[in-house]
Each structure stands twice: as C-alpha cells, then as structure tokens.
Amino acid sequence: MQSITKAEARKLILLSQGFSANKTNLTDLESTLSVIERLGYVQIDTISVVKRAHHHVLWSRNATYRESHLSQLLADKTVFEYWAHAASFLPMKDFRFTLPRKAAIKSGEHKHWYSKDHTMMDAILKRIEEEGPLMAKDFDSPSRKHQGWGTKPAKQALENLYMQGELMVPKRENFHKVYDLTERVLPEKINKTRPSDEEYGRYLVLNYLNAHGVGTVQEMTYLLKGVKSLVNNALNVLCDEGKVEPIRIGDVPYFAASSSLALLNRRLNRQQAKILSPFDSLVIQRKRASALFDFDYLIECYVPEPKRRFGYFSLPILWNAELVARADCKTDKATSTLIVNHLSLEPSVKRSEAFMSALEDELQFFAAFNGCDSHSIKKISHRGKE
C-alpha cells in the first residue's frame, strides 16, 4: 500500500480541485463548464454579504468567470439544478446519476422534508403542462383560505415534484426558481436510463476521488442516504481492477484514483492566496478539513453573535498549499468597498510578510469580483498570539 505525506495529500487534493497553474485553450464559458465537471457539483447558497457561493466557487478556479456563464450554461442545457449534498449546479452529463435519489423520493423510500399533497401536485403539473414554465408566485391566490393555493403549500408541492424528478429548473429570475416539465428541459439525446447499483456505486467513488484527490468511505457518502454498501462494493471492484488504490496518509487509510496519483508530479502555485467560499467543496466537510489541512473551520453566521470568534461570514484563505487564515468579509455598496471586519491568521503562517503581500493581491481581485473599487481591513489577529 502506497503511503504519502499529509503535504503530498494536500497537493493532490488542490490539483484535483482545480487550483492549478496550467493554462488551457478553452473559452471563458468552456472554462466555467470545465470547473463544474471537474468538481462534480457547485453548491448554491442564498447568503449574499459577498457574492453568492456558486459564483464565488467558480471564480476561485476560473479568473475569467462571469455570472452570466451559469445562465448561459443552463440555457445551453450543459448544466442543471438538483441536489448533491445540498442544492447545486451539476453537469448535465451526470443527469442519470440523479435518478436513484429521485426514484427513492418518489416511492417514499427516502423522505423529503415536505409532506406530499398529491391533489395539488397533480394540479400544478397540469398547469405547467398547459401554460409552460411557472414560478411559485404564479400559484398565489387571494382566496387561498378557501382554495388551498397559498404560496407556501404550492411551493412545497413544486419542490416535491422537483425533488422526485417530474419538474426541473431551466432558469431563475431574481434568484427565484422557474419550474418546467422535465421532458421539456432535458436535451434530446441525454441518457435517461437509471444506472444499476453497480454503475451508481462506481460513479459515486470515481466522481468523488477525481474531484477530491483522496477520500474515505465516510467522505464519499457525505449526507447521502442508503449508498454506503454500494460504495463499499464499488471500491472492492475498482481496487481489483487497478482503477482505485488504497493508500495511507500518515497512519490513516484512504483511497485515491490510480490515475490521479500522477498529479503529484505536477506543479502547484503555492504563492498565490485564494479567498474561498465557506461552501466550497474543499472545506464543506469540516472534519476532513481538520484532518488533512489542520484547519478547524465553522461558519459563524448560524452562531449567536456573542459566541462568534471570527465573525458572521468568515472566508477560509488558502496559501502555500495550506488553509492559513479566515476573513470576515462584507461589501459596502454605499462606498463601493470590500470590508474585512476581522482577518484571523492561523499559527501556521510563518512568513507573514509574504502572506500579507499575496493576500493584498487577492483582496484587490476579490473586491473587483464583488463590484467594489477598494478594500479595507478593520482588524487583524493571530491565533495563539491573541
């Protein structure tokens, strides 16, 4: 069994995640699609103190990213919305691998968070079939107490139909979902056959390892229901085929795609700082970030203000192949300023002058990405020296 150091594991993870210095001949739009296909999904989030997570994640890996790219990719039917571990944009080429979850939700094997009102769901399907794409607000009714067509129950019915696969989201308007019949949204030649258990297990393993470099069974099945046995079975077969290798990082067993291990021979730009979204797939599994990057991260917007240590929306900062700081950021539209309320450095930052120089460059880019002309740091602290 091959053994790699934690530093080598970090390099493998970052290159697999698309933090690469390599240039390509792709157009800006193609580069954005390439990022989504590499990562397997990009999480959608509503918090907007800085650019929303889906835009932030794509920008962090494609400097030419523009918000219009996602709308164009949806219109081109090369990406679609559904759930990974949360609401996400996914590559259309992987559409069929969402079918097992949809079938489980439709059959009741997996419970969705809304109860099903089948009468309302049938009525909604009929309206959309006859009228075309509709939004939740299109089902508002002044007499909802009598007719039962209030926004909330209609929205629940729409989401149930969406989660079980009968509706899709071809676009959003002002961040609100527009729903249409699945058969009108899918490309004509897309594969709509449900994968076998064996196919699905292989997909879950290889999709995760290609995007994340290394992984455990627990990480590959993060927030997924009823797939652990499929993943274990697939790992056994893939290891026998030589497509996946068991490795050790220190004393801890992991798995890696055999083809991905060659990335260790590639160059990684260690000098560039990267400000990440809290919902970036690099850090979304907090235990993994702690184990492999020695970075104990918690987004504090869900923490009562008196208990916050770093701020409402602290963003992880990557530098020198490590997670070395967090910055509580927000945009001030009135002054066109990106404000860093609190920059907290980890003890691992040894060359603070070099880091601050790299961070200054990144803050300029991040401010521009957020539509700001300047940036300002209000407070700096160093963990261990506070």
Phi, psi and chi 1 to 4 in degrees:
 res  aa     phi    psi   chi1   chi2   chi3   chi4
   1 MET       -  127.7 -178.6 -174.4  -63.0      -
   2 GLN   -70.1  142.3 -177.2  172.9  -11.8      -
   3 SER  -120.0  133.6 -179.3      -      -      -
   4 ILE  -126.1  156.9   62.9  175.5      -      -
   5 THR   -78.8  166.5   65.7      -      -      -
   6 LYS   -64.2  -35.8 -168.0  176.3  -77.2 -170.9
   7 ALA   -63.9  -40.8      -      -      -      -
   8 GLU   -66.3  -38.6  -71.3  174.5  -40.5      -
   9 ALA   -62.0  -41.8      -      -      -      -
  10 ARG   -61.9  -42.7  -70.5  169.5  176.0  164.9
  11 LYS   -61.1  -46.3  179.8 -179.7 -179.6 -178.8
  12 LEU   -60.6  -42.0  179.7   57.0      -      -
  13 ILE   -64.2  -47.8  -68.9  165.3      -      -
  14 LEU   -66.5  -39.3  -66.4  172.3      -      -
  15 LEU   -68.5  -39.0  -71.5  171.5      -      -
  16 SER   -64.5  -32.1  -62.2      -      -      -
  17 GLN   -80.3   -4.0  -79.2  -83.9  -64.1      -
  18 GLY    94.3   13.6      -      -      -      -
  19 PHE   -90.0   75.2  -65.6  105.9      -      -
  20 SER  -124.0  150.5  170.9      -      -      -
  21 ALA   -88.7   -2.7      -      -      -      -
  22 ASN   -69.4  136.1  -73.0    4.9      -      -
  23 LYS   -92.5  152.2  -66.3 -176.9  178.8  179.7
  24 THR  -129.0  170.3   69.6      -      -      -
  25 ASN   -98.5   14.3  -65.7  -39.9      -      -
  26 LEU   -75.3  151.7  -60.7  176.5      -      -
  27 THR   -70.5  169.4   66.0      -      -      -
  28 ASP   -58.8  -44.1  -64.4  -10.3      -      -
  29 LEU   -66.3  -42.5 -176.7   65.2      -      -
  30 GLU   -62.6  -35.8  -70.9  169.2  -18.3      -
  31 SER   -64.4  -39.4  -66.0      -      -      -
  32 THR   -64.2  -45.2  -64.3      -      -      -
  33 LEU   -61.2  -39.2  176.9   59.7      -      -
  34 SER   -61.0  -38.6  176.6      -      -      -
  35 VAL   -63.9  -45.9  171.2      -      -      -
  36 ILE   -63.2  -40.9  -62.1  171.9      -      -
  37 GLU   -68.2  -35.1  -68.6 -177.9  -21.1      -
  38 ARG   -67.8  -46.0  170.7 -175.5  -75.5  -85.0
  39 LEU   -77.0  -23.6  -63.9  178.8      -      -
  40 GLY    89.3  -28.1      -      -      -      -
  41 TYR  -167.5  157.8   75.2   94.1      -      -
  42 VAL  -130.7  120.6  172.5      -      -      -
  43 GLN   -70.5  138.7 -175.8  173.3  -21.8      -
  44 ILE   -94.8  135.6  -57.9  167.9      -      -
  45 ASP  -141.9  153.0 -165.2   71.4      -      -
  46 THR   -92.3  -18.5   58.8      -      -      -
  47 ILE   -65.3  132.8  -61.8  174.6      -      -
  48 SER  -134.9   36.2   57.2      -      -      -
  49 VAL   -68.6  -29.2  -69.9      -      -      -
  50 VAL  -127.3 -174.6  -67.9      -      -      -
  51 LYS   -53.5  139.8  -71.8  -69.6 -173.9 -175.0
  52 ARG   -58.5  156.1  -71.3 -170.9  170.6  104.8
  53 ALA   -54.1  -43.3      -      -      -      -
  54 HIS   -64.0  -38.3   39.7  -69.9      -      -
  55 HIS   -69.5  -41.4  -61.3  -53.8      -      -
  56 HIS   -62.5  -46.5 -171.7  166.2      -      -
  57 VAL   -61.1  -43.2  168.6      -      -      -
  58 LEU   -68.4  -41.0  -68.0  168.2      -      -
  59 TRP   -63.5  -36.8  170.9   82.8      -      -
  60 SER   -64.6  -19.2   69.1      -      -      -
  61 ARG  -114.4   -9.1  -68.2  159.2  174.3   82.8
  62 ASN  -140.7   98.9  174.1   19.6      -      -
  63 ALA   -63.1  -17.6      -      -      -      -
  64 THR   -95.0    9.2   63.5      -      -      -
  65 TYR   -63.5  140.0  172.2   73.3      -      -
  66 ARG  -130.9  149.0  -63.4 -172.5  -61.0  -82.7
  67 GLU   -59.6  -29.1  -70.1 -174.9   36.9      -
  68 SER   -64.9  -18.8   59.8      -      -      -
  69 HIS   -59.6  -44.4  -74.3  177.5      -      -
  70 LEU   -63.7  -43.1  -84.6  175.3      -      -
  71 SER   -60.9  -40.4  -61.4      -      -      -
  72 GLN   -68.1  -41.4 -173.9   61.4   54.1      -
  73 LEU   -65.7  -36.7  -67.9  172.8      -      -
  74 LEU   -64.4  -44.8  -77.6  168.2      -      -
  75 ALA   -64.5  -35.5      -      -      -      -
  76 ASP   -77.0   -8.8  -67.3  -15.8      -      -
  77 LYS    62.7   36.6  -58.9 -173.9  177.6 -176.0
  78 THR  -103.2  -12.4   51.9      -      -      -
  79 VAL  -134.6  164.7  -56.8      -      -      -
  80 PHE  -150.6  163.7   68.6  105.5      -      -
  81 GLU   -94.9  134.5  -78.2 -162.8   36.9      -
  82 TYR  -167.9 -164.1 -165.2   61.4      -      -
  83 TRP  -101.1  134.9  -82.7   67.2      -      -
  84 ALA  -100.4  -99.8      -      -      -      -
  85 HIS   -94.6  -10.9   72.3  -90.2      -      -
  86 ALA  -153.1  178.3      -      -      -      -
  87 ALA   -58.3  131.5      -      -      -      -
  88 SER  -151.7  163.3  -57.6      -      -      -
  89 PHE   -95.1  132.0  -68.0  105.4      -      -
  90 LEU  -125.3  156.6  -62.0   94.2      -      -
  91 PRO   -69.6  136.4  -10.5   23.2      -      -
  92 MET   -61.9  -27.9 -174.1   63.7   80.0      -
  93 LYS   -62.0  -19.5   68.0 -178.6 -177.3   64.2
  94 ASP   -99.7   12.6  -68.1  -18.2      -      -
  95 PHE   -52.8  -45.4  171.2   79.2      -      -
  96 ARG   -62.4  -21.2   64.5 -169.1  -66.0 -106.4
  97 PHE   -81.8   -0.5  -65.2  104.9      -      -
  98 THR   -91.2   -9.1   64.0      -      -      -
  99 LEU   -68.0  -36.4  -63.5  177.5      -      -
 100 PRO   -60.0  -42.5  -27.8   36.8      -      -
 101 ARG   -64.3  -43.9 -177.1 -159.4  -68.8 -100.6
 102 LYS   -61.6  -42.6  -69.7  170.5  179.8  172.9
 103 ALA   -64.7  -38.7      -      -      -      -
 104 ALA   -67.0  -36.8      -      -      -      -
 105 ILE   -70.9  -42.1  -68.4  172.6      -      -
 106 LYS   -64.4  -38.9 -172.7  169.7 -175.5  177.2
 107 SER   -77.6  -14.8   68.9      -      -      -
 108 GLY    90.8    0.2      -      -      -      -
 109 GLU   -62.1  -41.0  178.9 -175.0   -9.6      -
 110 HIS  -110.8  128.8  -69.0  172.4      -      -
 111 LYS   -83.7  133.5  -63.1  -65.0 -176.5 -176.7
 112 HIS   -90.0  166.8 -171.3   39.4      -      -
 113 TRP   -78.5   -9.9   47.6   85.2      -      -
 114 TYR  -108.2  137.9  -63.6  138.6      -      -
 115 SER   -71.0  155.7   59.7      -      -      -
 116 LYS   -98.7  123.7  -66.1 -177.5 -179.4 -179.5
 117 ASP  -102.3   93.9 -178.6  -24.4      -      -
 118 HIS   -65.7  -32.3  -68.8  -76.2      -      -
 119 THR   -63.2  -46.5  -59.9      -      -      -
 120 MET   -67.1  -40.0 -179.4  173.4  -73.3      -
 121 MET   -61.0  -42.8  -69.8  164.3   65.9      -
 122 ASP   -63.5  -41.1  -70.2  -16.6      -      -
 123 ALA   -66.2  -39.3      -      -      -      -
 124 ILE   -65.3  -44.4  -78.0  175.5      -      -
 125 LEU   -58.8  -42.3  -85.7  177.8      -      -
 126 LYS   -63.6  -43.2 -177.1  173.9  176.6   58.6
 127 ARG   -63.7  -44.4  -87.2 -163.4   64.1 -174.2
 128 ILE   -66.9  -37.7  -68.1  176.5      -      -
 129 GLU   -61.3  -39.9 -178.7  179.9    3.9      -
 130 GLU   -84.7  -36.8  -66.4  175.4  -10.6      -
 131 GLU  -101.2  -17.9  -61.1  177.4   31.7      -
 132 GLY    97.0 -169.0      -      -      -      -
 133 PRO   -57.7  136.0  -22.4   32.5      -      -
 134 LEU  -136.0  160.3  -64.3  172.9      -      -
 135 MET  -110.9  167.8  -57.6  167.9   67.7      -
 136 ALA   -57.5  -37.5      -      -      -      -
 137 LYS   -65.6  -20.4   68.4 -179.6 -179.9   65.8
 138 ASP   -71.5   -9.5  -65.6  -44.5      -      -
 139 PHE  -105.7   10.0  -63.8   93.1      -      -
 140 ASP   -64.2  150.0  -73.8   -9.8      -      -
 141 SER  -145.9  132.2  169.6      -      -      -
 142 PRO   -60.7  -28.1  -17.6   29.7      -      -
 143 SER  -107.2   41.7   53.9      -      -      -
 144 ARG   -62.6  -24.1   59.7  175.7  179.2 -102.6
 145 LYS   -64.2  -30.5  -70.6 -177.4  179.8  178.6
 146 HIS   -92.1  -35.5  -58.9  -70.8      -      -
 147 GLN   -98.9  -13.6  -62.3 -179.0   13.5      -
 148 GLY    72.9   20.7      -      -      -      -
 149 TRP  -103.7   29.5  -79.0  100.6      -      -
 150 GLY   -61.7  155.8      -      -      -      -
 151 THR   -55.0  -44.0  -59.0      -      -      -
 152 LYS   -62.7  -53.0 -173.8  173.8 -179.6 -179.3
 153 PRO   -64.9  -34.2   14.2  -26.1      -      -
 154 ALA   -65.5  -41.3      -      -      -      -
 155 LYS   -62.7  -40.1  174.2   66.4  174.1  175.7
 156 GLN   -63.4  -41.7  -68.7  179.0    3.5      -
 157 ALA   -65.4  -41.8      -      -      -      -
 158 LEU   -59.9  -44.2  -75.2  162.3      -      -
 159 GLU   -67.1  -37.0  -78.0  -63.4  -70.3      -
 160 ASN   -62.6  -44.0  -81.1  -36.9      -      -
 161 LEU   -64.7  -35.6  -70.2  163.7      -      -
 162 TYR   -68.1  -46.9  164.4   72.7      -      -
 163 MET   -68.0  -31.8  -71.5  -59.5  -64.1      -
 164 GLN   -93.0    5.1   67.6 -174.2   36.4      -
 165 GLY    97.2    2.8      -      -      -      -
 166 GLU   -85.5  -21.6  -70.3  167.9  -89.3      -
 167 LEU  -121.9  152.6  -64.6  178.9      -      -
 168 MET  -130.7  173.9  -70.5 -177.9   70.9      -
 169 VAL  -115.4   97.9  177.3      -      -      -
 170 PRO   -73.5  -20.3   27.5  -34.0      -      -
 171 LYS  -167.1  172.3   62.2  179.3  179.5  177.8
 172 ARG  -125.1  149.9  -72.9 -176.2  178.7 -126.4
 173 GLU  -123.8  118.1  -66.9 -177.1    2.7      -
 174 ASN    51.9   40.4  -63.7  -38.6      -      -
 175 PHE    71.9    4.6 -155.7   60.2      -      -
 176 HIS   -93.4  139.0  -64.3  -68.3      -      -
 177 LYS   -68.9  140.1  -70.6  178.0  179.5  175.3
 178 VAL  -108.5  128.0  176.4      -      -      -
 179 TYR  -107.0  142.9  -60.9   87.2      -      -
 180 ASP  -145.8  165.7 -161.2    0.8      -      -
 181 LEU   -62.5  138.6  -59.6 -179.5      -      -
 182 THR   -55.4  -43.0  -68.6      -      -      -
 183 GLU   -66.1  -19.0   57.4  -96.0   31.8      -
 184 ARG   -89.5  -13.8  -65.5 -157.8  -66.9 -126.6
 185 VAL   -96.3  -36.1  176.5      -      -      -
 186 LEU   -68.9  145.4  -72.9  176.6      -      -
 187 PRO   -62.7  153.1  -14.8   25.9      -      -
 188 GLU   -60.0  -40.6  -73.1 -175.7   13.2      -
 189 LYS   -97.6   13.1  -63.4 -178.0  179.6  179.6
 190 ILE   -69.0  143.3 -166.8   72.4      -      -
 191 ASN   -75.1  118.3 -173.1  -16.6      -      -
 192 LYS  -110.9   15.6  -62.1 -173.2  -74.4  -69.3
 193 THR   -82.2  135.9   58.7      -      -      -
 194 ARG   -71.0  129.8  179.7  175.7  168.1  178.2
 195 PRO   -67.6  150.6   25.2  -33.4      -      -
 196 SER   -68.7  167.7   65.8      -      -      -
 197 ASP   -57.7  -39.2  -73.8  -10.1      -      -
 198 GLU   -66.0  -44.4  -67.7   75.6   16.4      -
 199 GLU   -62.8  -43.4  -75.4 -179.6  -65.5      -
 200 TYR   -64.6  -42.3 -170.4   38.9      -      -
 201 GLY   -62.0  -44.2      -      -      -      -
 202 ARG   -62.6  -42.0  -69.6  172.3   73.6   94.6
 203 TYR   -60.3  -47.7  164.8   79.4      -      -
 204 LEU   -59.9  -40.5  -69.4  173.1      -      -
 205 VAL   -69.9  -54.8  170.0      -      -      -
 206 LEU   -69.6  -36.8  -66.7  174.9      -      -
 207 ASN   -61.6  -42.5 -166.7   52.7      -      -
 208 TYR   -68.6  -50.0 -174.2   88.8      -      -
 209 LEU   -66.5  -36.3  -67.2  179.9      -      -
 210 ASN   -66.0  -32.3  -72.2  -28.1      -      -
 211 ALA   -85.0  -29.3      -      -      -      -
 212 HIS  -116.6   -4.2  -65.2  -90.1      -      -
 213 GLY    83.2  -58.2      -      -      -      -
 214 VAL  -137.1  158.7  -58.9      -      -      -
 215 GLY  -168.8  158.3      -      -      -      -
 216 THR  -105.3  168.9   64.3      -      -      -
 217 VAL   -60.0  -40.8  171.9      -      -      -
 218 GLN   -61.9  -38.8  -71.1   73.1   23.5      -
 219 GLU   -71.7  -38.0  -68.9  165.5   -3.2      -
 220 MET   -68.2  -24.2  -65.8  178.4 -145.6      -
 221 THR  -108.4   18.7   57.7      -      -      -
 222 TYR   -53.1  118.4  176.1   64.7      -      -
 223 LEU    57.4   22.3  -65.4 -175.8      -      -
 224 LEU  -105.8  136.9  -61.1  176.5      -      -
 225 LYS   -94.7  136.6  -64.2  179.2 -179.7  178.3
 226 GLY    67.7   24.5      -      -      -      -
 227 VAL  -118.2    0.0  -61.1      -      -      -
 228 LYS   -61.1  -42.5 -166.2  168.1 -175.8  178.7
 229 SER   -66.7  -36.2   62.5      -      -      -
 230 LEU   -62.6  -41.5  -58.8 -175.4      -      -
 231 VAL   -67.7  -43.9  165.9      -      -      -
 232 ASN   -61.2  -44.1  -83.1  -43.4      -      -
 233 ASN   -62.8  -43.0  -68.0  -21.6      -      -
 234 ALA   -64.4  -39.8      -      -      -      -
 235 LEU   -60.7  -42.1  -78.8  168.1      -      -
 236 ASN   -59.8  -45.8  -69.5  -27.6      -      -
 237 VAL   -68.0  -45.5  173.3      -      -      -
 238 LEU   -65.6  -34.4  -71.7  164.5      -      -
 239 CYS   -67.9  -41.1  -74.3      -      -      -
 240 ASP   -62.7  -34.9  -73.0  -17.7      -      -
 241 GLU   -79.6   -9.0  -67.2  175.1   -7.9      -
 242 GLY    80.5   10.7      -      -      -      -
 243 LYS   -87.4  -20.6  -66.4 -179.6  179.6  177.6
 244 VAL  -130.3  143.5  169.2      -      -      -
 245 GLU  -123.8  135.0  -67.3 -175.3   27.9      -
 246 PRO   -73.2  133.7   22.2  -27.0      -      -
 247 ILE  -131.8  172.0   62.9  170.7      -      -
 248 ARG  -125.1  137.8  -60.0 -169.0   76.0   84.4
 249 ILE  -114.0  103.6  -57.8  172.6      -      -
 250 GLY    66.9 -123.1      -      -      -      -
 251 ASP  -102.7    6.5  -64.6  -32.9      -      -
 252 VAL  -102.1  129.8 -178.1      -      -      -
 253 PRO   -77.6  136.8   25.7  -31.4      -      -
 254 TYR  -137.3  178.8  -79.1   83.6      -      -
 255 PHE  -125.6  152.5  -66.8   93.6      -      -
 256 ALA  -142.8  146.7      -      -      -      -
 257 ALA   -67.7  131.3      -      -      -      -
 258 SER   -56.6  -39.9  -56.5      -      -      -
 259 SER   -67.1  -26.8   57.8      -      -      -
 260 SER   -74.8  -23.6  -64.1      -      -      -
 261 LEU   -63.4  -22.8  -68.6  170.0      -      -
 262 ALA   -66.0  -18.9      -      -      -      -
 263 LEU   -61.4  -22.1  -69.4  172.8      -      -
 264 LEU   -62.0  -17.3  -69.4  171.5      -      -
 265 ASN   -89.7   -4.0  -61.5  -41.6      -      -
 266 ARG   -87.0  161.6  -72.6 -105.6  -55.3  -89.1
 267 ARG   -85.6  141.3  175.2  179.2  172.1  -92.3
 268 LEU  -121.0  129.6  177.4   68.2      -      -
 269 ASN   -76.2  104.0 -174.4  -13.2      -      -
 270 ARG   -89.3  -16.0  -63.2  173.4  179.2  -87.8
 271 GLN   -87.2  -18.3  -59.0  -49.7  -52.5      -
 272 GLN   -83.3  130.2 -176.0  177.7    6.9      -
 273 ALA   -83.5  146.4      -      -      -      -
 274 LYS  -131.3  123.4  -75.8  -77.6 -174.3 -178.3
 275 ILE   -88.7  122.5  -61.9  171.5      -      -
 276 LEU  -107.2  157.3  -55.8  179.1      -      -
 277 SER   -76.7  146.1  166.0      -      -      -
 278 PRO   -60.8  -19.3  -22.0   33.1      -      -
 279 PHE  -104.0   16.6  -57.1  100.5      -      -
 280 ASP   -66.1  141.0 -165.0  -65.2      -      -
 281 SER   -65.1  -17.1   55.5      -      -      -
 282 LEU   -65.9  -31.2 -178.3   68.7      -      -
 283 VAL  -122.8    1.1  -63.9      -      -      -
 284 ILE   -64.9  -30.9 -163.3   62.6      -      -
 285 GLN   -90.9  101.3  -65.6 -164.9   44.6      -
 286 ARG   -65.4  -36.3  -48.7  -51.3 -169.1 -161.6
 287 LYS   -64.6  -37.9  -70.4 -177.9  179.9  179.0
 288 ARG   -66.3  -43.5  175.6  179.8  164.9   92.5
 289 ALA   -60.6  -37.1      -      -      -      -
 290 SER   -69.2  -44.1  177.8      -      -      -
 291 ALA   -69.8  -39.7      -      -      -      -
 292 LEU  -100.3  -25.5  -66.2  171.2      -      -
 293 PHE  -116.7    2.2  -75.3   85.8      -      -
 294 ASP    53.1   41.1  -58.3  -44.7      -      -
 295 PHE  -126.2  107.3 -169.9   70.6      -      -
 296 ASP   -89.6  103.8  -66.4  -40.4      -      -
 297 TYR  -118.0  136.2  179.4   65.5      -      -
 298 LEU  -142.9  124.0  174.0   68.8      -      -
 299 ILE   -75.6  130.4 -177.2  172.1      -      -
 300 GLU  -102.4    8.5  -65.5 -177.8  -31.8      -
 301 CYS   -66.7  -19.4   55.8      -      -      -
 302 TYR   -97.0    4.3  -52.8  117.0      -      -
 303 VAL  -102.3  136.0  174.4      -      -      -
 304 PRO   -53.6  139.3  -24.5   33.8      -      -
 305 GLU   -52.1  -41.9 -173.9  171.8   -0.3      -
 306 PRO   -62.8  -20.5  -21.3   33.1      -      -
 307 LYS   -97.2   -0.6  -64.3 -176.1  177.9 -178.8
 308 ARG   -74.6  138.2  -68.3  175.7 -167.4  152.8
 309 ARG  -101.0  -34.0  -61.7  177.2   59.5 -161.0
 310 PHE  -116.5  -18.7  -56.3  107.2      -      -
 311 GLY   128.7  169.8      -      -      -      -
 312 TYR   -60.2  -45.8  176.2   80.0      -      -
 313 PHE  -137.3   70.6 -155.8   61.1      -      -
 314 SER   -81.1  128.6   61.9      -      -      -
 315 LEU  -101.3  129.6  -48.3  179.7      -      -
 316 PRO   -64.9  146.6  -15.3   28.8      -      -
 317 ILE  -122.5  126.6  -59.9  176.1      -      -
 318 LEU   -99.8  133.5  177.4   68.9      -      -
 319 TRP  -160.9  142.2  179.7   70.3      -      -
 320 ASN    55.4   36.3 -163.8   28.5      -      -
 321 ALA    63.1   24.6      -      -      -      -
 322 GLU  -136.0  158.5  -63.5 -176.9   74.3      -
 323 LEU   -93.0  109.4  -68.2  165.4      -      -
 324 VAL  -116.9   -5.0  -62.3      -      -      -
 325 ALA  -166.0  172.5      -      -      -      -
 326 ARG  -144.4  143.8   62.1 -160.1   86.0 -159.4
 327 ALA  -127.7  120.7      -      -      -      -
 328 ASP   -82.3  105.6  176.7   33.3      -      -
 329 CYS  -114.3  153.6  -65.6      -      -      -
 330 LYS  -156.8  157.5   71.2  172.3 -175.5  178.2
 331 THR   -99.3  137.2   56.4      -      -      -
 332 ASP  -106.8  100.3 -174.7  -24.1      -      -
 333 LYS   -67.3  -29.7  -66.0 -179.5 -179.4  178.7
 334 ALA   -63.3  -36.6      -      -      -      -
 335 THR  -108.1    1.3   61.1      -      -      -
 336 SER    54.3   46.0 -170.5      -      -      -
 337 THR  -124.5  134.1  -55.5      -      -      -
 338 LEU   -85.7  116.3  173.6   74.0      -      -
 339 ILE  -102.1  126.3  -62.4  174.1      -      -
 340 VAL  -100.5  100.6 -179.3      -      -      -
 341 ASN   -65.2  -36.1  -69.7  -50.8      -      -
 342 HIS  -153.0  120.6 -178.6 -166.3      -      -
 343 LEU  -105.9  116.0  172.8   65.7      -      -
 344 SER  -113.0  120.6  174.3      -      -      -
 345 LEU   -93.3  141.4  -50.3 -176.4      -      -
 346 GLU   -78.8  158.7  -67.5  -70.0  -67.9      -
 347 PRO   -60.2  -21.3  -24.3   33.9      -      -
 348 SER   -70.8  -11.6   57.2      -      -      -
 349 VAL   -77.7  100.9  179.7      -      -      -
 350 LYS   -93.9  -37.5  -55.7  -60.2 -177.6 -174.8
 351 ARG  -103.0   73.3  -63.5 -177.4  -67.4  126.2
 352 SER   -63.0  -31.8   56.6      -      -      -
 353 GLU   -66.8  -43.0 -167.2  171.2  -51.4      -
 354 ALA   -66.7  -40.2      -      -      -      -
 355 PHE   -64.2  -46.2  166.1   69.7      -      -
 356 MET   -64.0  -32.6  -69.7  -57.6  -65.1      -
 357 SER   -66.5  -43.8  175.6      -      -      -
 358 ALA   -66.7  -38.8      -      -      -      -
 359 LEU   -66.6  -37.0  179.2   61.2      -      -
 360 GLU   -59.1  -44.4  175.1   64.5   23.2      -
 361 ASP   -61.3  -44.7  -69.3  -20.2      -      -
 362 GLU   -66.7  -38.3  176.5   70.9   -8.6      -
 363 LEU   -63.5  -35.8  -79.1  170.7      -      -
 364 GLN   -62.7  -44.7  -70.4 -177.5   26.1      -
 365 PHE   -65.7  -42.3  -71.1  128.8      -      -
 366 PHE   -67.6  -38.4 -168.1   56.4      -      -
 367 ALA   -61.5  -45.9      -      -      -      -
 368 ALA   -63.0  -41.2      -      -      -      -
 369 PHE   -59.4  -33.2  170.1   61.1      -      -
 370 ASN   -90.3   10.3  -80.7  -82.1      -      -
 371 GLY    75.5   23.5      -      -      -      -
 372 CYS  -107.4  150.2  -64.8      -      -      -
 373 ASP   -89.7  -20.3  -62.9  -34.5      -      -
 374 SER  -151.2  175.0   61.3      -      -      -
 375 HIS  -140.2  158.4   62.1  -87.4      -      -
 376 SER  -146.0  132.5  171.1      -      -      -
 377 ILE  -103.7  119.2  -59.3  175.7      -      -
 378 LYS   -85.4  -35.8  -59.5  -63.4 -174.2 -175.9
 379 LYS  -150.0  138.9  172.7 -173.1  173.4 -177.9
 380 ILE  -126.1  131.9  -59.8  177.0      -      -
 381 SER  -133.0  160.9   65.3      -      -      -
 382 HIS  -126.6  114.3 -161.6  -57.4      -      -
 383 ARG   -59.6  134.1  -70.6 -140.8  -56.3  140.9
 384 GLY    96.7  -16.5      -      -      -      -
 385 LYS  -120.6    8.1  -62.7 -178.2 -179.3  179.6
 386 GLU   -75.3      -  -63.7  168.7  -29.1      -
